[in-house]
């Protein structure tokens, strides 16, 4: 006589939150303003404005763009603002900083749309293993979002979790 195999994980009532599902698809591009500097130390307004006017900004169509300066230079804030104005009609998103800052912003925007009603008094496992680069900031942010509503928060996989939080009774 064979016994029925019971999937205890499936019957546990756990909800798995996979941050990888929020990963925004699209090419990430770094725009280094260093290439627009005079001798890599300062920005000349006239030359920069001419470049901005003549540059083909359409090459950034549907890309996520991080603008930064890789050298220690004198770059006025308005230069980054002007780049943003030119990139915005084409890029999906423009941020100041490197690729890490870009990923943080993209995940933060995606997480701001999470409907917490779906997690009220739920037992939630925040999935740990990911095939895509999920920044640590996203794990911190989802914890901040779900902790006020979830009954239990865990990290890992439904078959092997690390307990993080249990709502006090009362």
N, C-alpha and C positions, 0 to 999 in steps of 0.2 A: 504494500500500500504506500503510495507516495503522498507526501504532505504538500499542501498548496504553499507556494512561495509567496510570501507577503512582502510587498515593497513598503517598508516602514517609513522611508523618507517621503514617498509620495503621499502616504496617509498621515503625515505628521502635521499638516496644516501650515508648514513653513512657506513663506513667500521669499523667493530669491530675487534680490535686486542686483542686476548685472550692469555695472557702470559702462562696460564695453558697448552695450546697446545704445548708449548716448553718444558714442564717438562720432563726431561730425566728419563725414567723408569729404574729401577734397584735398587738393595739393596745398602744402604749406610752403611759403616762400619767405626768405629773409631779405629785406631791403636794407643794405648797409649804406648809410649816407656818407660814409668815408670816401666813396668814389666821387662825391660831389664837392669835396673840400679842396682848398688850395694848399698844396704841400702837406696834406693830411693834418693840418693844424687849425684851419679856420675856414669859415664859409664866406664866400664873396657873394653878396646879395645879387648883384647884376648878373653874374655868371650862373648862379643857381636859378634865378628866375627864367633865364634864357633856356636852360636845360629843362626845367619844368614845362615850359611852353612847347618845346620841340619834341620831348620824349613821347614814345608810343606807350601810353598807359594801358592800352587794350590787352597787352601781353599778360596782365594780371587778372583777366576775366575769370570769374568764378574761383579765385584762389583766396586762401587765407594768408594775409600778409602781416609780418612782424617787421616794424621799422626800428632800426637801432643804429648806433655808431660803434664800430669795433675799435676805434682808436680814441685816445684821450685828446679831445679837440674842443675848440670853441664852436658850439653849434647852438644858435638861438632857438628857443622853443617854437617860434613861428615857423621855422623850417620844417619841423615835423608836422605841424598843423597844415602847412601848404601841401606837403606830400599826401597827407590824409585826404585833403580836398580832391586831389587829382586821382588818387587810388579808389576812393569811395564809389564812384559810379561803376567800377569794374569788379573790385574785390568783393568776396562774400563778407569779409571782416578785415579791419585794419586795427592793429594794436601797437603800442609802443613797447619795445622790449624784444627779447629773443624768443626762440621757439617754445621754451618752457612757459614764458608768460602767455604766449598765444594759446597753448593748450589749457592753461589754467583758466583763461577767460572763456574759451569755448565750452569747457565743461561747466563752468559756473553759470553761463547762460542757459545751457541745457538743463542743469539741475534746478534752476529757478522756475522751471515749468513743471516740475514734479507735482502731481496732485496728491497731497498728503492724506486726503480722505481715503485713498485706497489702502492706507497703512495704519488706520486707527485701530489700536489694540491688537495689532498683528504681531506675529512672530516672524521677524525678518532676518534673513541671512544676506549680508552684503558680500557678493561673490568676490573671492580673492584672486583666483587665477584668471589671467586675461591674455588673449592673443594680441591685443593692441596696447599701446603705451597709455595707460591711465595714470594721470599724475596723482601723487599722494594728496594734493589739495582737494581732489574730487572725493576721496574717501573721507576726508575731514568734513567737507561740506555736506555730503549725504548723511553723515552721522549727525551733524547739527540740524539738518532738516527733519530726519526721522525720529530722533530721540524724544522730542516732545509728544509724539503721537503713538509710537510703537509700544507694544507691551514688552517685547524682548528684541534686542539687537544682537546679532552675532556676525562674525566674520569668517569667511572661508567657503567651504562647500557644504551642502546640506548633510552629507555623510560624515563630515569632519569639521566641526565649527569651533571657533573660539568665542566664548561668551563675552559680551561687551557691556550690556546694560539690561537691567530688568526693572520695569516700572514698579515702584513701591505700592504695596497694597494700601487701600484706604480710600 
